Every structure is written in C-alpha cells, then in structure tokens.
Amino acid sequence: MGTSSDLVIADGTIIDGTGRERFEADIRIAGGKIVEIGSKLSSAGAVIQAKGLIVAPGVIDIHGHSNATVYKNPSFESKIFQGITTEVWGNCGQSFAPILEGENRETVKNILSTSLGAEDLKMEWNTFQEYLNHLPRLGINVLPLIGHNILRTNIMGKSEEAATEREIEQMALLLEDCLKMGAYGMSTGLEYFPGTFATRRGLIELCKVLVRHDAFYSTHIRNEDRGLWEAIDEALQVSEESGCPVHISHLKLAGRNNWGESQRLMNYLTDAHDRGINVTWDVYPYAAWGGGFEDIFPNCENDRERLAGIAQDPELEQRIKREIAEELKLRGSSWDKITITHASNSKGVAGKNIEEIARECGEDVLDTFIRILIENDGVVKIVGHDMNQEDMKYLLKHPDTIIATDSRAIAFDSVAKNRYPHPRYCGSIPRVLRFAREGLFSFEEAIRKMTSLPADRMKLWNRGRIEEGKFADLMIFDPDEVTDRATYEDPVQPPAGIVHILVGGELVINDGVHTGKLVGRMLKQGR
Ligand SMILES: [Zn+2]
C-alpha cells in the first residue's frame, strides 16, 4: 500500500528504455523514484491516468547548449515540452566556466557572448564552482562539460599558435580543477576559433586527464564536409593514443561529395570499435545543419578585426569572396541552400536564403553575403540544406546511434520566433517518435536511442530506464498523436501528443501545460 505522498501512473503502456517490448503496468513513485511496477497498484495519493498512452523514460539529450539560455529560460521550455528531462551541456568547446582573473578574461567573455549569444550576461565568476553557484534553479537535470575553447582561451588568449608544453600543462591543470569540482568531462569545437589551432598532441594530453578522472570526452570534429574522413581519423587517433573513449557530436555527412556514404561511415566507426577504440556518436534527425557564417567562411572564424578590414581592403575582399565561393562549390552547396536564421543588425533577412535576399536587393550574392557579415560583426546564424535525407535516416537508424537535439533551450515566444532557429530546437524528439510511427524503427528502439543508450554512455546508472529504484524522470505521450510541428518556415512550435512529463517524480508538464516547477538537478561527476 502506498502513502498519501505517493503518485501512481495507472493503466499506461510502458516502454522501459532498454529496447524490450512494451507492456501494460502501473508505476508507483515515491521520494522522486520509481518504487514499484505492477498491476492494479492502489494509491492513497495522486493518480495519473495513462490509458492508451505510452510511459517512457525522460529523454537524455547528450548534445545540448542550454548553458547559453538557462538564465532567461530556466524552465528549458523547448526541451521539457519535447520530453527531455536531462541535458549534457557545454558542448562544441564552449562552456561558461572557467573564466579566470587575468589578461585573458575579457577575451573569454567576448568569445562566449558572440558565439553563444549571451551578450547581456555579466559572467561574474571565475572558477567552475563559482559558476555553478551563479546558476538559477533548473527546469531539467544537467550534466556540465568544460569547453576546450574556453580552457585554451583562459591560458592562451587569442593566440593562433600551437600550445607549448607549458601551456598544455596549464590547460591540463585547469581541466583537472574543474573535474574535481564536478564537471562531467570536456568537449572540443575543433572547427571553431580557437579550437581549430589545437594540435593532436595537445588534445591527447588533455584526454589523458579525462581518463584519470573517468570523465566524458565529446568532440565537434575539425570538419564535417570535405575534410570529414580526416577529421574522424583524428578523433579516433586521439582516443587510441590517450586511451580516452571519444564521443563524436552531431555526426553528419555534409556536402554533396559525402552523399551516399552513410553505410561506409557506420562500418568505419564500428570497425574502429571492433579494433578496440571506444567510439560513440550522436545524430540529430534533420538533413540540414545549423551554425554560423564561419561554417562557410573558412579562414575568418569570428574575428571582428579581420572582418572590419574587408571594407577597407578591396584585395582582401576579393580573396575572401573567392575562398567562400570555392568552399561552397566544394561542399556541393549553393546560395539558395543557405538560409539566414539570425542577423540582428540586418532587417528582414531572417528566414530567407541568400540568393533570395540578393535578388530582392538587386545585388550580387557574394556582395550580399559580405555585407551582412560586416553589418553583424560576423555574428550571423544560418541553416544549410546540404545533407541527404536517406543518409540521415540511415545514421539515425543504426543500432549504436544515440539521438540528440544539438540545441539550446528556447522559449516559445516572439523573440525566438523572430530568430528562426533550426527546427531541431523544438522538434527533434517528437520527430523521431513520428519516424517510429511511420516505420523507420519501433517506438521501443527510438526510445532506447534517446534514454538508456545515452544514460549508459554518460554512466548515469540511475536514470534512462523505467525500473524500480531509478529516478522517476518520465515522458508520457500519445503514440497516435505525437508529432513535431516545428518547420523551417515556422520553427518555434511545441510538439503535439506529449501529454505529461515528470522530473524526479514531480509533474512538470501536466496535460500539456507547464506547472511552473523547476526541479532539475545539476548532476556532478562522481557524486
Ligand atoms: Zn558542434
């Protein structure tokens, strides 16, 4: 018999996250955990009627960036409404800590405010521990990573040199400090400034620190289109030589040259795994990527000074135009496939592709591109439609693929609507569930890829499954109705068919309505 503080989820169909076939049962929750799974459980407390609905573990989003938006959106609105109850944040080399006192402090802050769009955040902390103390109450659980770009900038500022032995040692010590304070691991963003200047040797040394602390390593690899295979080899070598398991973030086959290679890519990684390299990866369920102008602007990154120089230097401008045109061609992309999603200083461009904007302005496309870039100091967000649907679905379906969103939490408000984020921000999880209903894989398999698989990878032994003794992070949805409503044209849309969400046994979404509860936890390594 339960007590009045118990909660029972009655008559639901359980998909437990392990991949095993669904079954009908009641679930009793007490003290934030699942305490009993059985039939006809009575309750002296509240009952959630789940007849006809699927009860699954809450989604663990192994690739998130909500560290940038949590201050304005502590409820993680776009995440929790999709059924995400835990996020790994600090990915792609970018974390908001540490930001040490000293000559590089302002540079670190600048990188964070431009790349993560946290312009009005004061960042009044130094260490990782102080950063944790400055966080608001959280709407979902978080596993924090330390970004390599930030480690490096703390030690080396804007330097484009390879790190010296001494600098590598300083980064390693700084990383070790953060791990001791509970950081879950490290991420790299080797395609971005200044991660792009990291050497294999420097990465291996940092990974050795991670091995000593049994910590997680995720990498946004050096290139995802024409240098994809070399970039994957680099990730595998760093893992092999350091002994550190590697997780490849948002794995994709970008650029027409890579189309049709999904089977080869999966074989390549599983062969590496069979050779003893502990490699895992995540994929998001869309055939368009989202990023910044720097993604198609090979040698300029986020460097405002060089950008400002373009306006005064026609020769530099010509050279950069040539490079960009060449880059686009090599990727097998074109200007009508590049859509601007955010450029705060250029009116009326969000949601349009660059060819469209150029036509409207009666300009050459390259002139349009450079003008928007200068107007916005290089901070322009774009979506690029240069992947292949079939490849994306093949990767998604592979049994070892973890499914993630690669997104930051946003609110369903007009500010977000005017920024045209990638639809994966609001639609990833319900989209995967829709793919399951349409037959890409079973619901059981789809849910496994988003719950127990990432939980095991993160060594999160008490979440990601419906089992007695596990935390009651749960998603309850209607298998006939669940679907994504976010589109490229109208991306800020909550999903349909996701009914109730519980975080640690607390009802956070009740019948599609947020209860206002902020009951997520900062999950620290080793505690
Ligand atoms: Zn990334």
Residues whose N, C-alpha, C, O or C-beta is under 5 A from the ligand:
A	BS01	ZN	C92 H220
